[in-house]
Amino acid sequence: MLKVVSQVLRPTEGRVWLRGQMAPLLEMGGGFHPELTGRENVFLNGTLLGHSRQEVEARFEPIVDFAELGEFIDAPLRTYSTGMVARLGFSVATAWEPDILIVDEVLAVGDEAFQRKCQTRMRAFRDHGATVLMVSHNTAMVQALCQRAMWLDHGTVQAVGLAEEVATQYQQASG
């Protein structure tokens, strides 16, 4: 579903309408090339997200600072850990405040301090009017970051409502 909303795949039926700038975080290192350096991948990914070279240059230092990769930014991405790739991907995707941020369990990687940092940034986006569309099995994260939730099971809606209520229903059915 996220790939359809992100316009990676076309829907088999129905339509998806999006308004505003979208930043998808669908998979670790999506849009990155392992043989390029972190620096080169920032420019590649920024371009794939629709930003000019000048826009990426203006945000480059804050991207690297947020990702906490200063000394590694000129190393090939293939030498990065999964967590480092996730930090760089999140940092690039959120360097510009999107109208819609699409997140697919990408925050499950990395240390707790970085996860909290990402959650704070996502809350700030939400508080400024952005839509955060997140897929997760982590009900604690859903409750912490979301106001509303939808529980899907094999593409069928099981519940929609306040995040706490839907999370409780999901936990009762799963446990």
Buried (B, 14 or more C-beta within 10 A) or exposed (E): BBBBBBEEEEEEEEEEEEEEBBBBBBBBBBBBBEEBBBBBBBBBBBBEBEBEEEBBEEBBEEBBEBBBBEEBBEBBBEEBEEEBBBBBBBBBBBBBBBBBBBBBBBBEBBEEEBBEBBBEBBEEBBEEEBBBBBBBEBBEBBBEBBEEBBBEEEEEEEBEEEBBBBBBBBEEEEE
